[in-house]
Amino acid sequence: MLLNKVGEKLTIVAIGSDISIESLKILGARVLLVKDIENKDELAQIYSTILDSRAVIIEEELYKVVSNDLENILSTMSRPPLLIVVPNFKKPETDRLKELHERISLAIGVKLKWSK
């Protein structure tokens, strides 16, 4: 069990749709395997799992589905969990750099040049 500086239990959860997410159990993460992202019960379980955790490793495809709602929910929390977005093991590319590029451009008020 991991503890932070004040002795609180740190809960790490890995959320994904691919069975390979199970490999994160070796790090001590609790794993939530999502079979159908369209299922409202599974979506509710994803949200409650994230809110009950201190760190969340989530596959990018699932993050895309829940990101707008999560931003609204987490912005109201005093200590939101750390979100770690990882690519799906089947699709190693990620769109996170484009998202970060857009956010940085918005933050500084200038559209930054995108180069590959």
GUKE-363199 format. One record per atom (N, C-alpha, C, CB): atom name; x, y, z; residue number from 0. Coordinates in nm, 2 decimals. Atoms other than C-alpha are relative to their C-alpha. Glycine has a CB too. Layout:
[CA [X Y Z] NUM]
...
This chain:
[N [0.08 -0.12 0.00] 0]
[CA [0.00 0.00 0.00] 0]
[C [0.09 0.12 0.00] 0]
[CB [-0.10 0.00 0.12] 0]
[N [-0.07 -0.12 0.00] 1]
[CA [0.13 0.34 -0.09] 1]
[C [-0.06 0.11 0.09] 1]
[CB [0.01 0.05 -0.15] 1]
[N [0.05 -0.10 -0.09] 2]
[CA [0.10 0.63 0.15] 2]
[C [0.07 0.13 -0.04] 2]
[CB [0.03 -0.03 0.15] 2]
[N [-0.06 -0.13 0.02] 3]
[CA [0.15 1.00 0.10] 3]
[C [0.07 0.06 0.12] 3]
[CB [-0.10 0.11 -0.05] 3]
[N [-0.07 -0.06 -0.11] 4]
[CA [0.34 1.24 0.33] 4]
[C [-0.07 0.00 0.13] 4]
[CB [0.05 0.13 -0.03] 4]
[N [0.08 -0.01 -0.13] 5]
[CA [0.05 1.27 0.58] 5]
[C [-0.06 -0.14 0.03] 5]
[CB [-0.10 0.11 -0.02] 5]
[N [0.05 0.14 -0.04] 6]
[CA [-0.02 0.89 0.59] 6]
[C [-0.13 -0.04 -0.07] 6]
[CB [-0.02 0.00 0.14] 6]
[N [0.12 0.04 0.07] 7]
[CA [-0.32 0.89 0.35] 7]
[C [0.03 -0.11 -0.10] 7]
[CB [-0.06 0.12 -0.06] 7]
[N [-0.01 0.10 0.10] 8]
[CA [-0.37 0.59 0.13] 8]
[C [-0.01 0.06 -0.14] 8]
[CB [-0.10 -0.11 0.02] 8]
[N [0.00 -0.04 0.14] 9]
[CA [-0.28 0.66 -0.23] 9]
[C [-0.06 -0.11 -0.09] 9]
[CB [0.14 0.04 -0.05] 9]
[N [0.06 0.10 0.09] 10]
[CA [-0.51 0.48 -0.47] 10]
[C [0.03 0.03 -0.14] 10]
[CB [-0.16 -0.01 0.03] 10]
[N [-0.03 -0.01 0.14] 11]
[CA [-0.40 0.43 -0.82] 11]
[C [-0.09 -0.10 -0.07] 11]
[CB [0.15 -0.03 -0.03] 11]
[N [0.09 0.08 0.08] 12]
[CA [-0.64 0.30 -1.08] 12]
[C [0.04 0.01 -0.14] 12]
[CB [-0.15 0.03 0.03] 12]
[N [-0.02 0.01 0.14] 13]
[CA [-0.59 0.19 -1.44] 13]
[C [-0.13 -0.03 -0.07] 13]
[CB [0.11 -0.10 -0.04] 13]
[N [0.13 0.02 0.07] 14]
[CA [-0.89 0.22 -1.67] 14]
[C [0.03 -0.02 -0.15] 14]
[CB [-0.10 0.12 0.03] 14]
[N [-0.02 0.02 0.15] 15]
[CA [-0.89 0.07 -2.02] 15]
[C [-0.10 -0.10 -0.05] 15]
[CB [0.14 -0.05 -0.02] 15]
[N [0.09 0.09 0.07] 16]
[CA [-1.08 -0.13 -2.27] 16]
[C [0.08 -0.12 -0.06] 16]
[CB [-0.07 0.07 -0.12] 16]
[N [-0.08 0.10 0.05] 17]
[CA [-0.79 -0.35 -2.37] 17]
[C [0.06 -0.09 0.11] 17]
[CB [0.12 0.05 -0.09] 17]
[N [-0.05 0.09 -0.11] 18]
[CA [-0.69 -0.66 -2.16] 18]
[C [0.14 0.03 0.04] 18]
[CB [-0.02 -0.14 -0.05] 18]
[N [-0.14 -0.03 -0.03] 19]
[CA [-0.33 -0.54 -2.17] 19]
[C [0.01 0.10 0.11] 19]
[CB [0.08 0.04 -0.12] 19]
[N [-0.01 -0.10 -0.12] 20]
[CA [-0.42 -0.27 -1.91] 20]
[C [0.02 -0.08 0.13] 20]
[CB [-0.14 0.08 0.00] 20]
[N [-0.02 0.08 -0.12] 21]
[CA [-0.42 -0.56 -1.66] 21]
[C [0.15 0.00 0.04] 21]
[CB [-0.05 -0.14 -0.03] 21]
[N [-0.14 0.01 -0.03] 22]
[CA [-0.04 -0.55 -1.68] 22]
[C [0.04 0.11 0.11] 22]
[CB [0.09 0.02 -0.12] 22]
[N [-0.03 -0.11 -0.10] 23]
[CA [-0.05 -0.23 -1.46] 23]
[C [-0.03 -0.04 0.14] 23]
[CB [-0.08 0.12 -0.03] 23]
[N [0.02 0.05 -0.14] 24]
[CA [-0.15 -0.44 -1.16] 24]
[C [0.13 -0.02 0.07] 24]
[CB [-0.08 -0.14 -0.01] 24]
[N [-0.13 0.02 -0.06] 25]
[CA [0.22 -0.51 -1.12] 25]
[C [0.05 0.13 0.07] 25]
[CB [0.10 -0.04 -0.11] 25]
[N [-0.03 -0.12 -0.07] 26]
[CA [0.25 -0.14 -1.02] 26]
[C [-0.08 0.03 0.12] 26]
[CB [-0.01 0.12 -0.10] 26]
[N [0.09 -0.01 -0.12] 27]
[CA [-0.01 -0.19 -0.75] 27]
[C [-0.13 0.08 -0.04] 27]
[CB [0.07 0.08 0.10] 27]
[N [0.12 -0.07 0.04] 28]
[CA [-0.29 -0.02 -0.96] 28]
[C [-0.12 -0.10 0.01] 28]
[CB [0.02 0.06 -0.14] 28]
[N [0.13 0.08 0.02] 29]
[CA [-0.65 -0.14 -0.93] 29]
[C [-0.04 0.02 -0.14] 29]
[CB [-0.11 0.06 0.11] 29]
[N [0.03 0.00 0.14] 30]
[CA [-0.77 -0.22 -1.28] 30]
[C [-0.15 0.00 -0.02] 30]
[CB [0.07 -0.11 -0.07] 30]
[N [0.14 0.00 0.05] 31]
[CA [-1.11 -0.13 -1.43] 31]
[C [0.00 -0.03 -0.15] 31]
[CB [-0.08 0.13 0.04] 31]
[N [0.00 0.04 0.14] 32]
[CA [-1.16 -0.31 -1.76] 32]
[C [-0.14 0.04 -0.05] 32]
[CB [0.03 -0.15 -0.02] 32]
[N [0.12 -0.05 0.05] 33]
[CA [-1.43 -0.14 -1.96] 33]
[C [-0.03 -0.08 -0.13] 33]
[CB [0.00 0.16 -0.03] 33]
[N [0.04 0.08 0.11] 34]
[CA [-1.62 -0.36 -2.21] 34]
[C [-0.08 0.08 -0.10] 34]
[CB [-0.07 -0.12 0.04] 34]
[N [0.09 -0.08 0.09] 35]
[CA [-1.88 -0.11 -2.35] 35]
[C [-0.01 0.14 0.05] 35]
[CB [-0.14 -0.07 -0.01] 35]
[N [0.00 -0.14 -0.05] 36]
[CA [-1.82 0.26 -2.32] 36]
[C [-0.13 0.07 -0.02] 36]
[CB [0.11 0.08 -0.08] 36]
[N [0.13 -0.06 0.02] 37]
[CA [-2.17 0.33 -2.44] 37]
[C [-0.10 -0.04 0.11] 37]
[CB [-0.06 -0.05 -0.14] 37]
[N [0.09 0.05 -0.11] 38]
[CA [-2.32 0.15 -2.14] 38]
[C [0.01 0.10 0.11] 38]
[CB [0.05 -0.14 0.05] 38]
[N [0.01 -0.11 -0.10] 39]
[CA [-2.44 0.41 -1.89] 39]
[C [0.05 -0.05 0.14] 39]
[CB [-0.14 0.05 0.02] 39]
[N [-0.05 0.05 -0.13] 40]
[CA [-2.36 0.18 -1.59] 40]
[C [0.15 0.00 0.00] 40]
[CB [-0.05 -0.14 0.02] 40]
[N [-0.15 0.00 0.01] 41]
[CA [-2.00 0.14 -1.71] 41]
[C [0.06 0.14 0.01] 41]
[CB [0.05 -0.07 -0.12] 41]
[N [-0.04 -0.14 -0.01] 42]
[CA [-1.97 0.52 -1.76] 42]
[C [-0.01 0.05 0.14] 42]
[CB [-0.09 0.09 -0.09] 42]
[N [0.01 -0.04 -0.14] 43]
[CA [-2.10 0.58 -1.41] 43]
[C [0.11 -0.06 0.09] 43]
[CB [-0.14 -0.04 0.06] 43]
[N [-0.10 0.06 -0.07] 44]
[CA [-1.85 0.33 -1.28] 44]
[C [0.14 0.07 -0.02] 44]
[CB [0.01 -0.15 -0.03] 44]
[N [-0.13 -0.07 0.03] 45]
[CA [-1.56 0.51 -1.46] 45]
[C [0.00 0.13 0.08] 45]
[CB [0.00 0.03 -0.15] 45]
[N [0.00 -0.12 -0.07] 46]
[CA [-1.66 0.84 -1.31] 46]
[C [0.02 -0.02 0.15] 46]
[CB [-0.14 0.08 -0.02] 46]
[N [-0.01 0.02 -0.15] 47]
[CA [-1.70 0.71 -0.95] 47]
[C [0.14 -0.05 0.03] 47]
[CB [-0.11 -0.10 0.05] 47]
[N [-0.13 0.05 -0.02] 48]
[CA [-1.37 0.52 -0.98] 48]
[C [0.10 0.11 0.00] 48]
[CB [0.04 -0.11 -0.10] 48]
[N [-0.09 -0.11 0.01] 49]
[CA [-1.19 0.83 -1.09] 49]
[C [-0.01 0.09 0.12] 49]
[CB [-0.03 0.08 -0.13] 49]
[N [0.02 -0.09 -0.12] 50]
[CA [-1.34 1.04 -0.81] 50]
[C [0.05 -0.06 0.13] 50]
[CB [-0.15 0.04 0.01] 50]
[N [-0.05 0.06 -0.12] 51]
[CA [-1.24 0.79 -0.55] 51]
[C [0.15 -0.03 0.00] 51]
[CB [-0.08 -0.13 0.02] 51]
[N [-0.14 0.03 0.02] 52]
[CA [-0.88 0.77 -0.67] 52]
[C [0.09 0.13 0.01] 52]
[CB [0.03 -0.07 -0.13] 52]
[N [-0.09 -0.12 -0.01] 53]
[CA [-0.57 0.99 -0.62] 53]
[C [0.08 0.01 -0.14] 53]
[CB [0.10 -0.02 0.11] 53]
[N [-0.07 0.00 0.13] 54]
[CA [-0.41 0.89 -0.96] 54]
[C [-0.07 -0.10 -0.09] 54]
[CB [0.15 -0.04 0.02] 54]
[N [0.08 0.08 0.10] 55]
[CA [-0.58 0.75 -1.27] 55]
[C [0.08 -0.01 -0.13] 55]
[CB [-0.14 0.06 -0.03] 55]
[N [-0.06 0.03 0.13] 56]
[CA [-0.41 0.59 -1.57] 56]
[C [-0.11 -0.04 -0.09] 56]
[CB [0.12 -0.11 0.01] 56]
[N [0.12 0.03 0.09] 57]
[CA [-0.67 0.60 -1.85] 57]
[C [0.04 0.00 -0.14] 57]
[CB [-0.11 0.10 0.03] 57]
[N [-0.03 0.01 0.14] 58]
[CA [-0.65 0.49 -2.21] 58]
[C [-0.06 0.12 -0.07] 58]
[CB [-0.06 -0.13 -0.06] 58]
[N [0.04 -0.12 0.07] 59]
[CA [-0.68 0.78 -2.45] 59]
[C [-0.14 -0.01 -0.07] 59]
[CB [0.10 0.03 -0.11] 59]
[N [0.14 0.01 0.06] 60]
[CA [-0.99 0.65 -2.63] 60]
[C [-0.11 0.02 0.10] 60]
[CB [-0.01 -0.14 -0.07] 60]
[N [0.10 -0.02 -0.10] 61]
[CA [-1.18 0.63 -2.31] 61]
[C [0.00 0.15 0.05] 61]
[CB [0.02 -0.10 0.12] 61]
[N [-0.01 -0.14 -0.05] 62]
[CA [-1.05 0.97 -2.20] 62]
[C [-0.07 0.10 -0.09] 62]
[CB [0.15 0.04 0.01] 62]
[N [0.07 -0.09 0.10] 63]
[CA [-1.18 1.13 -2.52] 63]
[C [-0.15 0.00 0.03] 63]
[CB [0.02 -0.05 -0.14] 63]
[N [0.14 0.02 -0.02] 64]
[CA [-1.53 1.00 -2.43] 64]
[C [-0.04 0.08 0.13] 64]
[CB [-0.04 -0.14 0.01] 64]
[N [0.04 -0.06 -0.13] 65]
[CA [-1.53 1.13 -2.07] 65]
[C [0.07 0.13 0.03] 65]
[CB [0.04 -0.10 0.11] 65]
[N [-0.08 -0.11 -0.03] 66]
[CA [-1.30 1.43 -2.09] 66]
[C [-0.08 0.13 0.03] 66]
[CB [0.10 0.03 -0.11] 66]
[N [0.08 -0.12 -0.02] 67]
[CA [-1.56 1.71 -2.12] 67]
[C [-0.07 0.00 0.14] 67]
[CB [-0.10 0.02 -0.11] 67]
[N [0.07 0.01 -0.13] 68]
[CA [-1.76 1.58 -1.82] 68]
[C [0.10 0.01 0.11] 68]
[CB [-0.08 -0.13 0.01] 68]
[N [-0.10 0.00 -0.11] 69]
[CA [-1.44 1.52 -1.62] 69]
[C [0.05 0.14 0.02] 69]
[CB [0.11 -0.09 -0.05] 69]
[N [-0.05 -0.14 -0.02] 70]
[CA [-1.31 1.88 -1.68] 70]
[C [-0.10 0.07 0.09] 70]
[CB [0.01 0.07 -0.13] 70]
[N [0.10 -0.07 -0.08] 71]
[CA [-1.64 2.01 -1.53] 71]
[C [0.00 -0.05 0.14] 71]
[CB [-0.14 -0.02 -0.06] 71]
[N [0.01 0.06 -0.13] 72]
[CA [-1.64 1.77 -1.24] 72]
[C [0.13 0.03 0.08] 72]
[CB [-0.02 -0.15 -0.01] 72]
[N [-0.13 -0.01 -0.07] 73]
[CA [-1.27 1.79 -1.15] 73]
[C [0.03 0.15 0.04] 73]
[CB [0.11 -0.06 -0.08] 73]
[N [-0.02 -0.14 -0.03] 74]
[CA [-1.27 2.17 -1.16] 74]
[C [-0.06 0.05 0.13] 74]
[CB [-0.05 0.09 -0.12] 74]
[N [0.06 -0.04 -0.12] 75]
[CA [-1.49 2.18 -0.86] 75]
[C [0.06 -0.06 0.12] 75]
[CB [-0.15 -0.04 0.00] 75]
[N [-0.06 0.07 -0.11] 76]
[CA [-1.27 1.95 -0.65] 76]
[C [0.12 0.08 0.05] 76]
[CB [0.04 -0.14 -0.05] 76]
[N [-0.12 -0.06 -0.06] 77]
[CA [-1.01 2.09 -0.41] 77]
[C [0.12 -0.08 -0.02] 77]
[CB [-0.02 0.02 0.15] 77]
[N [-0.12 0.09 0.02] 78]
[CA [-0.78 1.79 -0.46] 78]
[C [-0.04 -0.10 -0.11] 78]
[CB [0.05 -0.06 0.13] 78]
[N [0.04 0.10 0.11] 79]
[CA [-0.86 1.63 -0.80] 79]
[C [0.11 -0.10 -0.02] 79]
[CB [-0.03 0.07 -0.13] 79]
[N [-0.10 0.10 0.02] 80]
[CA [-0.69 1.31 -0.89] 80]
[C [0.09 0.04 -0.12] 80]
[CB [-0.06 -0.14 -0.03] 80]
[N [-0.10 -0.02 0.11] 81]
[CA [-0.38 1.31 -1.12] 81]
[C [-0.05 -0.09 -0.12] 81]
[CB [0.14 -0.04 0.04] 81]
[N [0.04 0.07 0.12] 82]
[CA [-0.49 1.20 -1.47] 82]
[C [0.12 -0.03 -0.09] 82]
[CB [-0.12 0.07 -0.08] 82]
[N [-0.11 0.04 0.09] 83]
[CA [-0.24 1.01 -1.68] 83]
[C [-0.06 -0.07 -0.12] 83]
[CB [0.11 -0.10 0.07] 83]
[N [0.06 0.05 0.12] 84]
[CA [-0.36 0.96 -2.03] 84]
[C [0.11 -0.08 -0.08] 84]
[CB [-0.07 0.11 -0.09] 84]
[N [-0.09 0.09 0.07] 85]
[CA [-0.19 0.67 -2.22] 85]
[C [-0.06 -0.05 -0.13] 85]
[CB [0.05 -0.12 0.09] 85]
[N [0.05 0.06 0.12] 86]
[CA [-0.23 0.54 -2.57] 86]
[C [-0.05 -0.14 0.02] 86]
[CB [0.09 0.01 -0.12] 86]
[N [0.05 0.14 0.00] 87]
[CA [-0.42 0.22 -2.63] 87]
[C [0.12 -0.09 -0.05] 87]
[CB [-0.12 -0.02 -0.08] 87]
[N [-0.11 0.09 0.04] 88]
[CA [-0.17 -0.07 -2.66] 88]
[C [-0.01 -0.04 -0.15] 88]
[CB [0.01 -0.12 0.09] 88]
[N [0.02 0.03 0.14] 89]
[CA [-0.32 -0.15 -3.00] 89]
[C [0.03 0.11 -0.09] 89]
[CB [-0.15 -0.06 -0.02] 89]
[N [-0.02 -0.12 0.09] 90]
[CA [-0.29 0.20 -3.13] 90]
[C [0.10 0.09 0.08] 90]
[CB [-0.13 0.08 -0.02] 90]
[N [-0.10 -0.07 -0.07] 91]
[CA [0.04 0.35 -3.01] 91]
[C [0.01 0.15 -0.02] 91]
[CB [0.14 -0.06 -0.03] 91]
[N [-0.01 -0.14 0.02] 92]
[CA [-0.01 0.69 -3.16] 92]
[C [-0.10 0.07 0.10] 92]
[CB [-0.04 0.04 -0.15] 92]
[N [0.09 -0.08 -0.09] 93]
[CA [-0.17 0.97 -2.95] 93]
[C [-0.03 0.13 -0.06] 93]
[CB [0.07 0.01 0.14] 93]
[N [0.04 -0.13 0.04] 94]
[CA [-0.35 1.29 -3.01] 94]
[C [0.02 0.10 0.11] 94]
[CB [-0.15 0.01 -0.04] 94]
[N [-0.02 -0.09 -0.11] 95]
[CA [-0.24 1.44 -2.68] 95]
[C [0.08 0.12 -0.03] 95]
[CB [0.06 -0.08 0.12] 95]
[N [-0.09 -0.12 0.04] 96]
[CA [0.03 1.66 -2.83] 96]
[C [-0.08 0.11 -0.07] 96]
[CB [0.11 -0.05 -0.09] 96]
[N [0.09 -0.10 0.07] 97]
[CA [-0.23 1.83 -3.05] 97]
[C [-0.08 0.07 0.10] 97]
[CB [-0.08 -0.07 -0.11] 97]
[N [0.08 -0.06 -0.11] 98]
[CA [-0.45 1.89 -2.75] 98]
[C [0.08 0.10 0.08] 98]
[CB [-0.07 -0.11 0.09] 98]
[N [-0.09 -0.08 -0.08] 99]
[CA [-0.16 2.03 -2.55] 99]
[C [0.04 0.13 -0.08] 99]
[CB [0.12 -0.07 0.05] 99]
[N [-0.04 -0.11 0.08] 100]
[CA [-0.06 2.25 -2.84] 100]
[C [-0.12 0.10 -0.01] 100]
[CB [0.03 -0.05 -0.15] 100]
[N [0.12 -0.09 0.00] 101]
[CA [-0.42 2.40 -2.86] 101]
[C [-0.01 0.07 0.13] 101]
[CB [-0.12 -0.08 -0.04] 101]
[N [0.02 -0.06 -0.13] 102]
[CA [-0.43 2.46 -2.49] 102]
[C [0.11 0.10 0.03] 102]
[CB [0.00 -0.11 0.11] 102]
[N [-0.11 -0.09 -0.02] 103]
[CA [-0.09 2.63 -2.48] 103]
[C [-0.03 0.13 -0.09] 103]
[CB [0.13 -0.06 -0.03] 103]
[N [0.04 -0.12 0.09] 104]
[CA [-0.20 2.85 -2.78] 104]
[C [-0.10 0.08 0.06] 104]
[CB [-0.04 -0.05 -0.14] 104]
[N [0.11 -0.07 -0.06] 105]
[CA [-0.52 2.94 -2.60] 105]
[C [0.05 0.08 0.12] 105]
[CB [-0.11 -0.10 0.04] 105]
[N [-0.05 -0.06 -0.12] 106]
[CA [-0.33 3.02 -2.28] 106]
[C [0.08 0.12 -0.02] 106]
[CB [0.08 -0.10 0.08] 106]
[N [-0.09 -0.12 0.02] 107]
[CA [-0.08 3.26 -2.43] 107]
[C [-0.07 0.10 -0.10] 107]
[CB [0.13 -0.05 -0.06] 107]
[N [0.07 -0.09 0.09] 108]
[CA [-0.33 3.41 -2.68] 108]
[C [0.05 0.01 -0.14] 108]
[CB [-0.01 0.13 0.07] 108]
[N [-0.06 0.00 0.13] 109]
[CA [-0.13 3.33 -2.99] 109]
[C [-0.01 -0.14 -0.05] 109]
[CB [0.15 0.05 0.00] 109]
[N [0.00 0.13 0.06] 110]
[CA [-0.18 3.05 -3.23] 110]
[C [0.14 -0.04 -0.04] 110]
[CB [-0.09 0.00 -0.13] 110]
[N [-0.14 0.05 0.02] 111]
[CA [0.15 2.86 -3.22] 111]
[C [0.00 -0.08 -0.13] 111]
[CB [0.04 -0.08 0.12] 111]
[N [-0.02 0.08 0.12] 112]
[CA [0.29 2.70 -3.53] 112]
[C [0.02 -0.14 0.03] 112]
[CB [0.12 0.06 -0.08] 112]
[N [-0.01 0.14 -0.02] 113]
[CA [0.25 2.33 -3.55] 113]
[C [0.10 -0.06 -0.10] 113]
[CB [-0.14 -0.07 -0.01] 113]
[N [-0.10 0.07 0.09] 114]
[CA [0.55 2.14 -3.69] 114]
[C [0.01 -0.14 0.04] 114]
[CB [0.13 0.08 0.00] 114]
[N [-0.02 0.14 -0.03] 115]
[CA [0.59 1.77 -3.72] 115]
[C [0.14 -0.05 -0.01] 115]
[CB [-0.09 -0.08 -0.09] 115]
